[in-house]
Amino acid sequence: MFTLFGMPGQLLLGQLLLGLINGAFYALLSLGLAVIFGMLHIINFAHGALYMMGAFVAWFLLEKLGLGYWWALVLAPGTVAIFAYFLEKSVIRRLYGIDPMYGLILTYGLSLIIQGLFRNAFGDTGLPYSLPTTLQGAMDVGFMLIPLYRIWVVIAALVTCFATWYLIEKTALGSRLRAATENASLVRSFGLNVPRMITLTYMGGAALAAFAGVLAAPIYSVNPNMGENFMITVFAIVVIGGMGSILGSIVASIGLGILEGIMKVFYPEASVIVIFVAMIIILLTRPAGLFGKQT
């Protein structure tokens, strides 16, 4: 096995793979944020709470109703999307057309309320969620054993990211959604129901967060703080990719996940801050982010 800068190639390739896995998770989480900001211009700090709710719905379906992981992948995003429907109708729609900072403050407050309710109901102790039997075990790739579930997470995240990007950027439905958020009066003149399209957009972003929560449930313990732990990092990634840029959030997530993995090999102490250092450098050189549009 080769060495690079004195580091065994086995260790380096292992961390690159782990970085790719983390990047896939970042991509799935940042995707919903990018969709909601890009389409509705709302900095949705409640995204972490919606992600956490997805994991809790999966746990509830398994423990209380006996419905396993594959059912949870469908039912949990649907359940959280219904919650998001009422949230959008009652609170979020009041934020349209005003300074995004109001949205950030309000959704941060919502996030604290939702987390507090779950903390009171379930406590801070993590709840276990078993791996699906079909995804237990590991694959030997020569230089390391990769858990099958981690491989599944990467595939599911990349397929979901590509499907979402294609839906919004390449289909007639995506064109209508983008037009509805950019020039509502014009779209309304064609007979389209703009409020319904905006509500569906928010529900879609929430469903993506819940889907990520279900994927995370077997890896991380299901607890009220699981969204909060990720969100600061994911927000930094969305800023680097360009606020509202779906492609930018995906590319930045994968790239920074791999960069984080490399830093764990060469300088582990810096691995927890490398994403934020990258954000500072990008903002100084490209204030709109890698794929953002300068306004």
Disulfide bonds with the S-S distance in Angstrom:
none
